[in-house]
Amino acid sequence: MTNRMLPISAVVEATGLSKRTIYEEISHNRFPRPVQLTARRVGWPEERINAWLAQRVSESDAA
């Protein structure tokens, strides 16, 4: 397990979602919330993004 924090650009690349879609999904509690790193910087723990992606794959496989 890694403690790497991902910036929004890396989250966009990993998920294929746009920045706007990510924040929209966060507002509806359907995407992991970022962690406040500094007063002006947020990041997502890599393991949370990986878990979210794995859940999407599992749901797709079950359908």
Residue pairs with C-beta under 8 A, 6 or more apart in sequence:
1 47
2 46
2 47
3 45
3 46
4 45
4 46
5 35
5 37
5 43
5 44
5 45
5 46
6 14
6 43
6 44
6 45
6 46
6 49
7 43
8 19
8 22
8 34
8 42
8 44
11 17
11 22
11 44
11 49
12 18
12 19
12 22
14 49
14 53
15 22
15 49
15 52
15 53
17 25
22 31
25 31
26 32
26 33
26 34
31 52
32 44
32 45
32 48
32 49
32 51
32 52
34 42
34 43
34 44
35 42
35 43
35 44
35 45
36 42
37 43
